[in-house]
Amino acid sequence: MARPAVFQRPAGVPLASACCYGLFMRLIPLLLAAVAAPAFAQPAAPAAAPAAGPLRVDINAGLTQPMPIAVPAFAPGNAGTTEAGTTTALGQRVAQVIANDLKSSGLFRPLDPAAFTTTVGVDSVLAPDFPAWRTIAAQALVTGTVTANPDGGITLACYAYDVFAGSEIARQGFVTTAAGWRRAAHKCADLVYSRLTGETGYFDSRIVYVSETGPRTKRIKRLAIMDQDGAQHRFLTSGQNLVLTPRFAPGQQTITYMSFENNRPRVWLYTLGSGRQEAVGEFQGMSFAPRFSPDGQNLIFSMAVGGNTDIWRYNIATRQSVRLTTGPGIDTSPSYSPDGSKIVFESDRGGSQQVYVMDADGGNQRRISFGEGRSASPVWSPRGDYIAFTRMGGGRFGIGVMRPDGSGERLLTNGYQDEGASWSPNGRVIMFARSDRSGRTGLWSVDISGLNERRLATPLDASDPAWSPLLP
């Protein structure tokens, strides 16, 4: 099914303004003609928004109190009804998604709507009653409108304000199908997050993971996918074959993973749009731990040949493979740097599992982890500033981070068994799998500061999470 389309409003056209709505609606066909297929476009900075005021969340200063922020129900731009509900009902649901997104970051504290002393209508979206919001100590206000369009879609207008300065921080408009209202809400939350922190948001993204059920001796493992907040969950595979380590391609539409078909570990590709699954190459040895290169043209993975396990690179177009490591021991869990110039991986060549870095062609291999215990499953941050890894020692597993040269090594979690780190698109949050002593496994996330540890609800046990880039 084609994904809904979302567009930035044209410069100078305030979406929530009744007098300009007709002009905007006449521009919609031109916007639709500008893309080849229905898909979310990455919005540019809104031209009509005034410069941001002094309100800012300093995410590097050690946040102790989240920013109080008001997110009232979005006002109905008209009394329309869509396949997803009335504009009034959608306005309430949109506000809830935005509030939940911002709260999940640990940087914001959405205020209880029961404390609001004013209601929001179309007029007050453009001219908020700032004194009323100050009385409940809101530092920022997120508001907007939901309007039903003649074609059955909706227009979502998102505004953010500095309450104490009484000034607009940002505005963005989105046109989408009625079913796409959640993505528009996530994009609004990303806009607010970005303007108040100075970093790119991460809410309009997805998680693919391994869903687990059954007894420990006979686990059924299926690929599953959902929005980053757990919504719109669905299974991708039947569970007939064991699956592990799913990873997104940079282009979003393909997932690579390992599957034990006929009890043989092999690397597979799954195309999300069609559901097509195909094996990667015909190799004599067992292949596992796959991951895409940043340009999506290559896969790197481990392969066991002749009793030795090494890192290999496989070109998807030419189907040619190149061996990158040749030393004794087990080399596995490779991950590219964001610019594709280097690869971090795990090896026991020195007697225990540790983290190593090499050039993308296999040269200049060197160990970078020297902390206590063993270090495994490294993955490079999308910003390039950190490498996340699993630290094992004393009967416990924890998630840690280090800089690419091995300096600044520190643990973020200290669970019974925390492993399988995956970065948010902006490199601010790490998702991982946590198992307890009973064998139950779930998905958790933690900020790179080691704060805001939280669990993400899944229908069944969950492991091996992979966070997608921002959706296109």
SULKA-V694080 format. One record per backbone hydrogen bond with DSSP energy under -1.0 kcal/mol. NH is the residue of the N-H (numbers start at 1). CO is the residue of the C=O. E is the energy in kcal/mol with one decimal. If there is no record, write none. Layout:
BEGIN
nh = [NH | NH]
co = [CO | CO]
e = [E | E]
END
This chain:
BEGIN
nh = [13 | 17 | 24 | 25 | 26 | 31 | 32 | 33 | 35 | 41 | 57 | 59 | 61 | 67 | 69 | 70 | 74 | 75 | 77 | 80 | 82 | 85 | 87 | 90 | 91 | 92 | 93 | 94 | 95 | 96 | 97 | 98 | 99 | 100 | 101 | 102 | 103 | 104 | 106 | 109 | 111 | 115 | 116 | 125 | 126 | 127 | 130 | 133 | 134 | 135 | 137 | 138 | 139 | 140 | 141 | 142 | 143 | 145 | 146 | 147 | 149 | 152 | 154 | 155 | 156 | 157 | 158 | 159 | 160 | 161 | 162 | 163 | 166 | 167 | 169 | 170 | 172 | 174 | 176 | 180 | 181 | 184 | 185 | 186 | 187 | 188 | 189 | 190 | 191 | 192 | 193 | 194 | 195 | 196 | 197 | 198 | 205 | 207 | 208 | 209 | 210 | 211 | 212 | 213 | 218 | 220 | 222 | 224 | 225 | 226 | 227 | 228 | 230 | 234 | 236 | 237 | 244 | 247 | 249 | 252 | 255 | 256 | 257 | 258 | 259 | 260 | 263 | 264 | 266 | 268 | 269 | 270 | 271 | 272 | 275 | 278 | 280 | 287 | 288 | 291 | 293 | 296 | 299 | 300 | 301 | 302 | 303 | 304 | 305 | 308 | 309 | 310 | 312 | 313 | 314 | 315 | 316 | 319 | 322 | 324 | 325 | 331 | 332 | 335 | 337 | 340 | 343 | 344 | 345 | 346 | 347 | 348 | 351 | 354 | 356 | 357 | 358 | 359 | 360 | 362 | 366 | 368 | 369 | 374 | 375 | 376 | 379 | 381 | 384 | 387 | 388 | 389 | 390 | 391 | 392 | 393 | 396 | 398 | 400 | 401 | 402 | 403 | 406 | 410 | 412 | 413 | 419 | 422 | 424 | 427 | 430 | 431 | 432 | 433 | 434 | 435 | 436 | 439 | 442 | 444 | 445 | 446 | 447 | 448 | 450 | 454 | 456 | 461 | 462 | 463 | 466 | 468 | 471]
co = [10 | 14 | 20 | 21 | 22 | 27 | 28 | 29 | 32 | 6 | 196 | 57 | 58 | 107 | 109 | 140 | 91 | 144 | 146 | 78 | 85 | 82 | 80 | 86 | 87 | 88 | 89 | 90 | 91 | 92 | 93 | 94 | 95 | 96 | 97 | 98 | 99 | 100 | 103 | 67 | 69 | 112 | 113 | 121 | 122 | 123 | 128 | 129 | 130 | 131 | 134 | 133 | 68 | 68 | 161 | 70 | 159 | 157 | 75 | 155 | 153 | 149 | 176 | 147 | 174 | 145 | 172 | 143 | 170 | 141 | 167 | 139 | 162 | 162 | 160 | 160 | 158 | 156 | 154 | 177 | 178 | 180 | 181 | 182 | 183 | 184 | 185 | 186 | 187 | 188 | 189 | 190 | 191 | 192 | 193 | 194 | 203 | 226 | 466 | 224 | 463 | 222 | 461 | 220 | 215 | 213 | 211 | 209 | 234 | 207 | 231 | 205 | 227 | 225 | 223 | 223 | 258 | 256 | 254 | 249 | 270 | 247 | 268 | 244 | 266 | 242 | 260 | 261 | 259 | 257 | 278 | 255 | 276 | 253 | 271 | 269 | 267 | 265 | 302 | 300 | 298 | 293 | 314 | 291 | 312 | 288 | 310 | 286 | 308 | 305 | 329 | 303 | 301 | 322 | 299 | 320 | 297 | 315 | 313 | 311 | 311 | 309 | 346 | 344 | 342 | 337 | 358 | 335 | 356 | 332 | 354 | 330 | 348 | 347 | 345 | 366 | 343 | 363 | 341 | 359 | 357 | 355 | 355 | 392 | 353 | 390 | 388 | 386 | 381 | 402 | 379 | 400 | 376 | 398 | 374 | 396 | 393 | 391 | 389 | 410 | 387 | 407 | 403 | 401 | 399 | 399 | 433 | 431 | 429 | 424 | 446 | 422 | 444 | 419 | 442 | 417 | 440 | 436 | 434 | 432 | 454 | 430 | 451 | 428 | 447 | 445 | 443 | 212 | 441 | 210 | 208 | 206 | 204]
e = [-2.0 | -1.4 | -2.2 | -2.6 | -1.7 | -2.0 | -2.8 | -1.9 | -1.2 | -1.7 | -4.2 | -1.1 | -1.1 | -2.6 | -1.8 | -2.6 | -2.1 | -2.4 | -3.1 | -1.4 | -2.1 | -1.5 | -2.1 | -2.7 | -2.0 | -1.4 | -2.0 | -3.1 | -1.7 | -1.7 | -2.2 | -2.3 | -2.6 | -2.5 | -2.5 | -2.4 | -2.4 | -2.3 | -1.7 | -3.3 | -2.2 | -2.4 | -1.5 | -1.3 | -1.0 | -1.4 | -1.6 | -1.5 | -2.3 | -1.4 | -1.9 | -1.9 | -2.1 | -1.1 | -2.1 | -2.8 | -2.4 | -1.4 | -2.2 | -2.3 | -2.9 | -2.0 | -2.9 | -2.4 | -3.1 | -2.4 | -3.0 | -3.2 | -2.6 | -2.6 | -3.0 | -1.6 | -1.4 | -1.5 | -3.2 | -1.5 | -2.4 | -2.5 | -2.3 | -1.0 | -1.3 | -1.9 | -2.1 | -2.5 | -2.4 | -2.0 | -2.3 | -2.4 | -2.2 | -2.2 | -2.8 | -2.7 | -2.3 | -2.0 | -1.5 | -2.4 | -1.7 | -3.0 | -2.4 | -2.5 | -2.9 | -3.4 | -2.8 | -1.6 | -1.6 | -3.2 | -2.5 | -2.4 | -2.7 | -2.0 | -3.0 | -2.1 | -2.4 | -2.2 | -3.3 | -1.2 | -2.5 | -2.6 | -2.5 | -2.0 | -2.6 | -2.8 | -1.9 | -2.7 | -2.5 | -2.5 | -1.2 | -1.4 | -1.9 | -3.1 | -2.6 | -3.0 | -2.7 | -3.0 | -2.7 | -2.0 | -2.9 | -1.6 | -2.4 | -1.6 | -2.3 | -1.8 | -2.6 | -2.7 | -2.1 | -2.9 | -2.2 | -2.4 | -2.9 | -1.6 | -1.0 | -2.0 | -3.2 | -3.1 | -3.2 | -2.9 | -2.3 | -2.1 | -2.9 | -3.0 | -1.2 | -2.0 | -2.8 | -2.1 | -2.4 | -2.0 | -2.8 | -3.0 | -2.7 | -3.1 | -2.3 | -1.2 | -2.2 | -2.1 | -3.1 | -2.7 | -2.5 | -3.4 | -2.3 | -2.3 | -2.2 | -2.9 | -1.3 | -3.0 | -2.4 | -2.5 | -2.2 | -2.9 | -1.3 | -2.9 | -2.6 | -2.2 | -3.1 | -3.4 | -3.0 | -2.2 | -1.5 | -2.4 | -2.7 | -2.5 | -1.8 | -3.2 | -3.1 | -2.3 | -3.5 | -1.5 | -2.4 | -2.1 | -2.7 | -1.9 | -2.8 | -3.3 | -2.8 | -3.0 | -2.8 | -2.4 | -2.2 | -1.8 | -2.1 | -2.9 | -2.5 | -2.1 | -2.7 | -2.0 | -2.6 | -2.2 | -2.7 | -1.1 | -2.0 | -2.0 | -2.1 | -2.9 | -2.4]
END
